[in-house]
Amino acid sequence: MLTWPVSVAGFGYSGFALQSTTNLNPPVVWNTFLTFSTIVNGQFVVTNSMSGAQQFFRLKLVVYTPQEQVSHY
């Protein structure tokens, strides 16, 4: 299980994606989690399956270009 605060000192993490990799040697390939996090007691929570390989995680700001944005009309 991974957790991180919804916000710290007024800075929110709502536009970030959780990514993981098994190796930090260049070139590093980051995989984006497709599982949505939930909020529990002011923390984003993601439950991931345990695997045999070590994993490293990061939060990356997701920025969409106008062509990538989806209209919800």
Buried (B, 14 or more C-beta within 10 A) or exposed (E): EBEBEBEEEEEEBEEBBBBBBEEEEEEEEEEEBEEEBEEEEEEBEBEEEEEEEEEEBEBEEEEEEEEEEEEEE
